Amino acid sequence: MSNNFYLKRSSVLARKMSPQPIRENDLNQIIQAGIRVPDHGALNFWKLVIIQGEQLGKIDKEIILNEYIKKNPNSDKNFQEIESKRLQRAGAVIAVLSTPVDHPSIPLWEMQLSSGAVCMNLLSCAQSLGYAAQWLTEWYSYNDKMLAYLGGRVRIDKISGFIYIGHKIEEPNERKRPNPVDVVNYL
Ligand SMILES: Cc1cc2nc3c(=O)[nH]c(=O)nc-3n(C[C@H](O)[C@H](O)[C@H](O)COP(=O)(O)O)c2cc1C
């Protein structure tokens, strides 16, 4: 049990990863693992959008920076500089969209939970292959232009997260973890 990957797994901040491309075989494995999740009704209430190469910079410039300046026209140039490089912190970013449908018996909540499971599987699989990875939403997950660019339906679909995948420069510091006695009850 002490060697269990899940007991040691932790995220590396996007700003601390190195953005070289991710090997195609590894990315394919991460995607396969990501979509192998419990899914009530097997209806796949989620979509993945793989962003890599030139698309990273294109979305940074055309969506993230543009939308940021639109909402913060007088913002400091230093902040704009940060926004202009968000996705380029990673070698690849996987956007996970929650794409629910009207269903007579499966509640919306369960469809949304399943897309969270996709995010967690992507994250864990990338980390198990030795990559630096982080699940982020930041402000642009709640931006309609971004949602539409990724193929989402505004006011129906939601962005569950962006899974940033890059290369490790150093091992992350262990962060505070919950004490089981605070969060677990045995009946
Ligand atoms: C849905 C979701 C959204 C998140 N969005 C952000 C974010 O926008 N900014 C941030 O600094 N951390 C965010 N985090 C937290 C990071 O993923 C952080 O790396 C993580 O809590 C570390 O946990 P781990 O080491 O167990 O993987 C988010 C986490 C989740 C689950």
The ligand as an SDF file (V2000), in Angstrom:
LIG
                    3D

 31 33  0  0  0  0  0  0  0  0999 V2000
  -12.4330   22.1260  -10.3070 C   0  0  0  0  0  0  0  0  0  0  0  0
  -11.1070   22.6500   -9.8240 C   0  0  0  0  0  0  0  0  0  0  0  0
  -10.6830   23.8970  -10.2560 C   0  0  0  0  0  0  0  0  0  0  0  0
   -9.4740   24.4330   -9.8160 C   0  0  0  0  0  0  0  0  0  0  0  0
   -9.0980   25.6610  -10.2600 N   0  0  0  0  0  0  0  0  0  0  0  0
   -7.9990   26.2330   -9.7650 C   0  0  0  0  0  0  0  0  0  0  0  0
   -7.6460   27.5430  -10.1630 C   0  0  0  0  0  0  0  0  0  0  0  0
   -8.3310   28.1820  -10.9540 O   0  0  0  0  0  0  0  0  0  0  0  0
   -6.5230   28.0860   -9.6400 N   0  0  0  0  0  0  0  0  0  0  0  0
   -5.7450   27.3880   -8.7310 C   0  0  0  0  0  0  0  0  0  0  0  0
   -4.7220   27.9310   -8.2790 O   0  0  0  0  0  0  0  0  0  0  0  0
   -6.0460   26.1400   -8.3590 N   0  0  0  0  0  0  0  0  0  0  0  0
   -7.1550   25.5450   -8.8480 C   0  0  0  0  0  0  0  0  0  0  0  0
   -7.4770   24.2760   -8.4580 N   0  0  0  0  0  0  0  0  0  0  0  0
   -6.5840   23.5630   -7.5150 C   0  0  0  0  0  0  0  0  0  0  0  0
   -5.4060   22.9310   -8.2300 C   0  0  0  0  0  0  0  0  0  0  0  0
   -5.8640   21.9090   -9.0880 O   0  0  0  0  0  0  0  0  0  0  0  0
   -4.3710   22.3820   -7.2430 C   0  0  0  0  0  0  0  0  0  0  0  0
   -3.2140   22.1180   -7.9750 O   0  0  0  0  0  0  0  0  0  0  0  0
   -4.8380   21.1060   -6.5520 C   0  0  0  0  0  0  0  0  0  0  0  0
   -5.7880   21.3930   -5.5480 O   0  0  0  0  0  0  0  0  0  0  0  0
   -3.6840   20.3500   -5.9320 C   0  0  0  0  0  0  0  0  0  0  0  0
   -4.1490   19.1040   -5.4590 O   0  0  0  0  0  0  0  0  0  0  0  0
   -3.3150   17.7470   -5.6560 P   0  0  0  0  0  0  0  0  0  0  0  0
   -1.8810   18.0350   -5.3170 O   0  0  0  0  0  0  0  0  0  0  0  0
   -3.9640   16.7820   -4.7230 O   0  0  0  0  0  0  0  0  0  0  0  0
   -3.4620   17.2930   -7.0890 O   0  0  0  0  0  0  0  0  0  0  0  0
   -8.6680   23.6970   -8.9050 C   0  0  0  0  0  0  0  0  0  0  0  0
   -9.0820   22.4260   -8.4940 C   0  0  0  0  0  0  0  0  0  0  0  0
  -10.2820   21.9090   -8.9410 C   0  0  0  0  0  0  0  0  0  0  0  0
  -10.7230   20.5380   -8.4740 C   0  0  0  0  0  0  0  0  0  0  0  0
  1  2  1  0
  2  3  1  0
  2 30  2  0
  3  4  2  0
  4  5  1  0
  4 28  1  0
  5  6  2  0
  6  7  1  0
  6 13  1  0
  7  8  2  0
  7  9  1  0
  9 10  1  0
 10 11  2  0
 10 12  1  0
 12 13  2  0
 13 14  1  0
 14 15  1  0
 14 28  1  0
 15 16  1  0
 16 17  1  0
 16 18  1  0
 18 19  1  0
 18 20  1  0
 20 21  1  0
 20 22  1  0
 22 23  1  0
 23 24  1  0
 24 25  2  0
 24 26  1  0
 24 27  1  0
 28 29  2  0
 29 30  1  0
 30 31  1  0
M  END
$$$$
